[in-house]
Amino acid sequence: MSCELDYSSMDENNNVDTLLNLSGLIKTSLNTIKTVKEEHSRVKEMLESVLENDPEYSEVVQKAKAVAKEKASIKSRIIKQPEAADLENKVTDLKTRLKDLKANLSDYLADYGRLSNSNQFEDNDGVMLDIVYTAKLVKRE
């Protein structure tokens, strides 16, 4: 009688157990996050109520709103000047370009990590950098 172990089915069972455990941890984390978000919202509302009921705080908030409105008006007037409008457009374009470059870099790093089986990358200056992945859940549409 032979006593050979079927390692492939053991690996499969371990993977199934691991996936089930991870699934449970994810569901528990989602529920905890939901509960903490609800509590955060409730406590934040309570704090806002306390602040709004303080006359001194309310007065300062009103002054701050007036100053913010004046600031926005002055900024709008200045931005209408050609030089300022050009600079604002350049800032917007550069911000968009930077966002695109970062998205591309993220894709490149994911491919590099997958192909090299490494989570590190050496930059042009010889500095070792860790490749970090961030995962999140979003509802399907």
C-alpha positions as CSV (number, residue, x, y, z in Angstrom):
1,M,0.0,0.0,0.0
2,S,1.5,3.3,-1.1
3,C,1.3,6.4,1.0
4,E,1.9,9.2,-1.5
5,L,0.6,12.6,-0.7
6,D,-1.2,14.7,-3.3
7,Y,0.5,18.0,-2.8
8,S,-1.5,19.7,-5.6
9,S,-4.8,19.1,-3.8
10,M,-3.2,20.2,-0.5
11,D,-2.1,23.4,-2.1
12,E,-5.5,23.9,-3.6
13,N,-7.1,23.3,-0.1
14,N,-4.7,25.8,1.5
15,N,-5.5,28.3,-1.2
16,V,-9.3,27.8,-0.7
17,D,-8.8,28.1,3.1
18,T,-6.7,31.2,2.7
19,L,-9.3,32.8,0.3
20,L,-12.1,32.0,2.7
21,N,-10.2,33.6,5.6
22,L,-9.3,36.6,3.5
23,S,-12.9,36.9,2.4
24,G,-14.0,36.9,6.0
25,L,-11.5,39.5,7.0
26,I,-12.5,41.7,4.1
27,K,-16.2,41.5,5.0
28,T,-15.4,42.2,8.7
29,S,-13.3,45.2,7.7
30,L,-16.0,46.6,5.4
31,N,-18.5,46.3,8.2
32,T,-16.2,47.9,10.7
33,I,-15.4,50.7,8.3
34,K,-19.1,51.3,7.8
35,T,-19.7,51.5,11.5
36,V,-16.8,53.8,12.2
37,K,-17.9,56.1,9.3
38,E,-21.4,56.3,10.8
39,E,-20.0,57.1,14.2
40,H,-17.6,59.6,12.8
41,S,-20.4,61.4,11.0
42,R,-22.6,61.4,14.1
43,V,-19.8,62.8,16.4
44,K,-18.8,65.3,13.8
45,E,-22.4,66.6,13.6
46,M,-22.4,66.9,17.4
47,L,-19.1,68.9,17.4
48,E,-20.5,71.2,14.6
49,S,-23.6,71.8,16.7
50,V,-21.5,72.7,19.8
51,L,-19.4,75.1,17.7
52,E,-22.4,76.7,15.9
53,N,-24.1,77.4,19.3
54,D,-21.1,79.4,20.5
55,P,-21.8,83.1,19.7
56,E,-18.1,84.1,19.5
57,Y,-17.3,81.2,17.1
58,S,-20.4,82.1,15.0
59,E,-19.3,85.7,14.7
60,V,-15.8,84.8,13.6
61,V,-17.2,82.3,11.1
62,Q,-19.3,85.1,9.6
63,K,-16.3,87.4,9.3
64,A,-14.2,84.6,7.7
65,K,-17.0,84.0,5.2
66,A,-17.0,87.7,4.3
67,V,-13.2,87.7,3.9
68,A,-13.3,84.6,1.8
69,K,-15.9,86.2,-0.5
70,E,-13.8,89.3,-0.8
71,K,-10.7,87.2,-1.6
72,A,-12.6,85.2,-4.3
73,S,-13.8,88.5,-5.8
74,I,-10.3,90.0,-5.9
75,K,-8.8,86.7,-7.3
76,S,-11.5,86.6,-10.0
77,R,-10.6,90.1,-11.0
78,I,-6.9,89.4,-11.2
79,I,-7.3,86.1,-13.1
80,K,-9.1,88.0,-15.8
81,Q,-5.8,89.7,-16.6
82,P,-4.1,88.0,-19.6
83,E,-0.8,87.2,-17.8
84,A,-2.6,85.7,-14.8
85,A,-5.1,83.8,-17.0
86,D,-2.1,82.2,-19.0
87,L,-0.4,81.2,-15.7
88,E,-3.7,79.7,-14.4
89,N,-4.1,77.7,-17.6
90,K,-0.4,76.5,-17.3
91,V,-1.0,75.4,-13.7
92,T,-4.1,73.5,-14.8
93,D,-2.3,71.9,-17.7
94,L,0.7,70.9,-15.6
95,K,-1.5,69.4,-12.9
96,T,-3.3,67.3,-15.5
97,R,0.0,66.3,-17.0
98,L,1.4,65.3,-13.6
99,K,-1.7,63.2,-12.9
100,D,-1.3,61.4,-16.2
101,L,2.4,60.8,-15.7
102,K,1.8,59.4,-12.2
103,A,-0.9,57.0,-13.6
104,N,1.5,55.9,-16.3
105,L,4.3,55.3,-13.7
106,S,1.9,53.3,-11.6
107,D,1.1,51.0,-14.7
108,Y,4.8,50.7,-15.5
109,L,5.7,49.8,-11.9
110,A,2.9,47.2,-11.8
111,D,4.3,45.6,-15.0
112,Y,7.9,45.8,-13.7
113,G,7.0,44.2,-10.4
114,R,5.0,41.4,-12.1
115,L,7.7,40.7,-14.6
116,S,10.7,41.0,-12.3
117,N,9.0,39.4,-9.2
118,S,10.4,42.3,-7.2
119,N,8.9,45.0,-5.2
120,Q,11.9,47.3,-5.4
121,F,13.3,49.6,-8.0
122,E,16.5,51.5,-8.2
123,D,16.2,55.1,-9.5
124,N,18.8,57.0,-11.6
125,D,20.5,58.2,-8.4
126,G,21.0,54.6,-7.1
127,V,18.3,55.0,-4.4
128,M,16.4,51.8,-3.8
129,L,12.6,52.5,-3.8
130,D,9.8,50.1,-2.7
131,I,6.9,49.5,-5.1
132,V,3.7,49.9,-3.0
133,Y,0.3,48.8,-4.2
134,T,-2.9,50.3,-2.9
135,A,-6.1,48.4,-3.3
136,K,-9.7,49.6,-2.7
137,L,-13.2,48.4,-3.4
138,V,-15.6,50.3,-5.6
139,K,-19.2,49.4,-6.5
140,R,-19.8,48.0,-9.9
141,E,-22.0,50.0,-12.2
